[in-house]
């Protein structure tokens, strides 16, 4: 029963997230991306704290995977944000 409940929560969060993201105008993308980068940065800190706890091989591997994936998300988010902010800079001339 618990697996069904967790699957329901997962599907509901996917649906709500998709609906919310579709309704965001392009002008709000950069501020929202900055907020998402901050959340991913917190995820990196938490994953690093838990990765080396020595609670077992599986926990260490999952912690390392969490660090890697959250780091990729942070770096990619900052690259996208930087590129979008560059669109608003005046061209030198």
C-alpha positions as CSV (number, residue, x, y, z in Angstrom):
1,X,0.0,0.0,0.0
2,X,2.9,2.4,0.8
3,X,4.3,1.9,-2.7
4,X,1.0,2.8,-4.3
5,X,0.8,6.0,-2.1
6,X,4.3,7.0,-3.1
7,X,3.6,6.4,-6.8
8,X,0.5,8.6,-6.5
9,X,2.6,11.4,-4.9
10,X,5.2,11.1,-7.6
11,X,2.6,11.3,-10.4
12,X,0.8,14.2,-8.8
13,X,4.0,16.1,-8.4
14,X,5.0,15.5,-12.0
15,X,1.6,16.7,-13.3
16,X,1.6,19.8,-11.1
17,X,5.2,20.7,-12.0
18,X,4.5,20.3,-15.7
19,X,1.4,22.5,-15.5
20,X,3.2,25.2,-13.5
21,X,6.2,25.3,-15.8
22,X,4.1,25.6,-18.9
23,X,2.4,28.7,-17.5
24,X,5.7,30.6,-16.7
25,X,6.3,33.5,-19.2
26,X,9.8,33.8,-20.7
27,X,10.6,37.0,-18.8
28,X,10.3,35.2,-15.5
29,X,12.6,32.4,-16.5
30,X,15.9,33.9,-15.2
31,X,14.7,34.7,-11.7
32,X,13.1,31.3,-11.3
33,X,16.3,29.7,-12.6
34,X,18.3,31.5,-10.0
35,X,16.0,30.2,-7.3
36,X,16.3,26.7,-8.7
37,X,20.1,27.0,-8.6
38,X,20.0,28.0,-5.0
39,X,17.9,25.0,-4.2
40,X,20.2,22.7,-6.1
41,X,23.2,24.2,-4.2
42,X,21.5,23.2,-1.0
43,X,21.0,19.8,-2.4
44,X,24.8,19.6,-3.2
45,X,25.7,20.5,0.4
46,X,23.3,18.0,1.8
47,X,24.5,15.2,-0.6
48,X,28.1,15.9,0.3
49,X,27.3,15.8,4.0
50,X,25.6,12.4,3.6
51,X,27.8,10.9,0.9
52,X,30.7,10.0,3.2
53,X,28.8,8.9,6.3
54,X,30.0,5.3,6.0
55,X,26.5,3.8,6.5
56,X,27.1,1.3,3.7
57,X,28.2,0.9,0.1
58,X,24.7,1.7,-1.3
59,X,24.4,4.9,0.7
60,X,27.8,6.0,-0.4
61,X,27.1,5.3,-4.1
62,X,23.7,7.1,-3.9
63,X,25.3,10.0,-2.1
64,X,28.0,10.3,-4.8
65,X,25.3,10.1,-7.5
66,X,23.3,12.8,-5.8
67,X,26.4,15.0,-5.6
68,X,27.1,14.5,-9.3
69,X,23.6,15.1,-10.5
70,X,23.0,18.1,-8.4
71,X,26.3,19.6,-9.5
72,X,25.4,19.1,-13.1
73,X,22.1,20.8,-12.4
74,X,23.8,23.8,-10.7
75,X,26.4,24.3,-13.4
76,X,23.9,23.9,-16.3
77,X,21.5,26.3,-14.5
78,X,24.1,29.0,-14.1
79,X,25.2,28.6,-17.8
80,X,21.6,29.1,-18.9
81,X,21.1,32.0,-16.6
82,X,24.3,33.7,-17.8
83,X,23.3,33.2,-21.4
84,X,19.9,34.7,-20.8
85,X,21.3,37.7,-19.0
86,X,23.8,38.3,-21.8
87,X,20.8,38.8,-24.1
88,X,19.9,42.0,-22.1
89,X,23.4,43.5,-22.2
90,X,24.0,46.3,-24.6
91,X,26.3,45.5,-27.4
92,X,29.7,47.4,-27.4
93,X,30.2,49.6,-30.3
